[in-house]
Amino acid sequence: MAVIHTTIAFVVAAAAAIGTQPRDLPRDFGIRMELGLCWRDVVDTRADRYTRDTGQGPEHRRSTQLRLTDAQWRDLSRWVEESRFFTLPAEIFASSLKVYPATPEVPEPTSRSSHPSPRYVIEIQSEGRRHRVEFDDDNTDASTESLTLIRGLVKQLEEFFTQLPQVKKLPPVMVGCI
């Protein structure tokens, strides 16, 4: 009987350890990220959920638990700090930035945009700070320090979350964007 109680206690402790933040991170640390083109997937680390919008209506949304390890939580925190996220502007729309051509024959700056384009809303809370950035990367020729930082963070977060085994098991998006 003692073996059963010990085994149950071990399983409960192991399950509790997965999906909770390590103690060395701020207690309020959390990331909420919306990503997609004409559909919206939502990552919410504080709720421990990844929700996939399959594009077929609310009744077809699917979600899964993130169950992040301590090392994964630390990676997320490090990436946020490296991106200087809390110093970034609240809106970063690459299409509004002018791109100066390398050739002197074209004196006017140009702005090029592509639609649909990846659109992200990232809200991060840590150490009592809360910051939200809306990012639309619809001009890949544009380049500023803020764009470099947010593109790097978005790439890390999107690759990280979409490659989690439990997220890969979610049904695919069933719509295309025009």
C-alpha positions as CSV (number, residue, x, y, z in Angstrom):
1,M,0.0,0.0,0.0
2,A,2.9,2.4,0.8
3,V,4.3,1.7,-2.7
4,I,1.1,2.7,-4.3
5,H,0.9,6.0,-2.3
6,T,4.5,6.8,-3.1
7,T,3.9,6.1,-6.8
8,I,0.8,8.3,-6.9
9,A,2.7,11.1,-5.1
10,F,5.5,10.8,-7.6
11,V,3.2,10.9,-10.6
12,V,1.3,13.9,-9.2
13,A,4.5,15.8,-8.4
14,A,5.9,15.1,-11.9
15,A,2.6,16.2,-13.6
16,A,2.6,19.4,-11.5
17,A,6.2,20.2,-12.4
18,I,5.4,20.1,-16.1
19,G,3.6,23.2,-17.3
20,T,4.5,25.4,-14.3
21,Q,7.2,28.0,-14.4
22,P,10.5,27.5,-12.7
23,R,10.9,29.4,-9.4
24,D,13.8,31.5,-10.7
25,L,11.5,33.3,-13.3
26,P,9.2,36.1,-12.3
27,R,5.9,34.7,-11.0
28,D,4.0,36.8,-13.4
29,F,6.0,35.9,-16.5
30,G,3.7,35.0,-19.4
31,I,3.4,35.3,-23.1
32,R,0.2,35.6,-25.2
33,M,0.8,35.5,-28.9
34,E,-1.7,35.6,-31.8
35,L,-0.2,34.4,-35.1
36,G,-1.5,33.6,-38.6
37,L,-2.6,35.1,-41.9
38,C,-6.4,35.1,-42.3
39,W,-6.8,32.7,-39.3
40,R,-5.6,33.2,-35.8
41,D,-3.7,30.7,-33.6
42,V,-3.3,31.8,-30.0
43,V,-0.5,30.8,-27.6
44,D,-1.1,31.6,-23.9
45,T,1.6,30.4,-21.6
46,R,-0.2,31.6,-18.5
47,A,-3.3,29.5,-19.4
48,D,-0.9,26.7,-20.6
49,R,-2.8,26.5,-24.0
50,Y,-2.2,26.6,-27.7
51,T,-5.4,27.1,-29.6
52,R,-5.6,26.4,-33.4
53,D,-8.2,28.1,-35.5
54,T,-8.8,25.7,-38.4
55,G,-10.7,28.3,-40.3
56,Q,-13.9,26.4,-40.2
57,G,-15.7,28.4,-37.5
58,P,-15.5,28.5,-33.7
59,E,-16.8,25.0,-33.2
60,H,-13.8,23.6,-35.1
61,R,-11.1,25.4,-32.9
62,R,-8.8,22.9,-31.2
63,S,-6.4,23.4,-28.3
64,T,-3.8,21.6,-26.4
65,Q,-1.8,22.1,-23.2
66,L,1.7,23.5,-23.6
67,R,3.3,21.6,-20.7
68,L,6.6,23.5,-20.9
69,T,9.7,22.3,-19.1
70,D,11.8,24.5,-16.9
71,A,14.4,24.7,-19.7
72,Q,11.8,25.8,-22.2
73,W,10.4,28.5,-19.8
74,R,14.0,29.8,-19.4
75,D,14.5,29.9,-23.1
76,L,11.3,31.9,-23.6
77,S,12.4,34.4,-20.9
78,R,15.9,34.7,-22.4
79,W,14.5,35.4,-25.9
80,V,12.2,38.1,-24.5
81,E,15.1,39.8,-22.8
82,E,17.4,39.5,-25.8
83,S,14.8,41.1,-28.0
84,R,14.4,44.0,-25.6
85,F,10.7,43.5,-26.1
86,F,9.6,46.0,-23.4
87,T,11.4,48.8,-25.3
88,L,9.8,48.0,-28.7
89,P,7.0,50.3,-30.1
90,A,3.4,49.1,-29.6
91,E,2.9,49.0,-33.4
92,I,5.4,47.8,-36.0
93,F,4.0,47.8,-39.5
94,A,6.8,47.2,-42.0
95,S,4.7,48.6,-44.9
96,S,4.8,52.1,-43.4
97,L,8.6,52.1,-43.6
98,K,10.2,53.5,-46.7
99,V,12.9,51.4,-48.4
100,Y,15.7,53.3,-50.1
101,P,16.9,51.6,-53.2
102,A,20.6,50.9,-53.6
103,T,20.8,52.4,-57.1
104,P,21.1,56.2,-57.4
105,E,18.9,56.3,-60.5
106,V,15.8,56.1,-58.4
107,P,15.7,59.1,-56.1
108,E,12.4,58.5,-54.4
109,P,12.0,56.0,-51.6
110,T,9.7,53.2,-52.3
111,S,7.4,51.2,-50.1
112,R,6.4,47.7,-51.0
113,S,3.9,45.6,-49.3
114,S,2.6,42.1,-49.7
115,H,-0.8,40.8,-48.7
116,P,-1.7,38.6,-47.0
117,S,1.2,39.0,-44.7
118,P,2.1,37.5,-41.4
119,R,0.4,39.4,-38.6
120,Y,1.3,39.0,-34.9
121,V,0.0,40.3,-31.6
122,I,2.4,39.6,-28.8
123,E,1.7,40.5,-25.2
124,I,4.2,39.8,-22.5
125,Q,4.1,40.3,-18.8
126,S,7.1,40.0,-16.5
127,E,8.1,41.6,-13.2
128,G,5.0,43.8,-13.1
129,R,5.5,45.1,-16.6
130,R,3.1,44.4,-19.4
131,H,3.7,45.3,-23.0
132,R,1.8,44.5,-26.2
133,V,3.2,44.8,-29.7
134,E,1.2,44.5,-32.9
135,F,3.5,43.4,-35.8
136,D,2.7,43.1,-39.5
137,D,5.7,42.0,-41.6
138,D,4.3,43.1,-45.0
139,N,7.5,44.6,-46.3
140,T,10.4,42.3,-46.1
141,D,12.7,44.9,-47.7
142,A,12.3,47.2,-44.7
143,S,14.9,47.1,-42.0
144,T,15.2,49.0,-38.7
145,E,16.5,47.9,-35.3
146,S,12.9,47.4,-34.1
147,L,12.1,45.2,-37.1
148,T,15.2,43.2,-36.6
149,L,14.4,42.6,-32.9
150,I,10.7,41.7,-33.4
151,R,11.4,39.5,-36.4
152,G,14.0,37.6,-34.4
153,L,11.6,37.1,-31.4
154,V,8.7,36.2,-33.6
155,K,10.7,33.6,-35.5
156,Q,12.0,32.0,-32.3
157,L,8.5,32.0,-30.7
158,E,6.6,30.7,-33.8
159,E,9.1,28.0,-34.5
160,F,9.3,27.0,-30.8
161,F,5.5,26.7,-30.3
162,T,4.5,25.2,-33.6
163,Q,7.2,22.5,-33.3
164,L,6.0,21.3,-29.9
165,P,4.8,17.7,-30.4
166,Q,1.4,18.4,-28.9
167,V,0.8,21.4,-31.2
168,K,1.9,19.4,-34.2
169,K,-0.9,16.9,-33.4
170,L,-3.6,19.6,-33.8
171,P,-5.6,19.5,-37.1
172,P,-4.2,21.7,-39.8
173,V,-5.7,25.0,-40.9
174,M,-8.2,24.2,-43.6
175,V,-8.4,27.6,-45.3
176,G,-6.2,29.5,-47.7
177,C,-5.8,33.3,-47.8
178,I,-6.6,35.3,-50.8
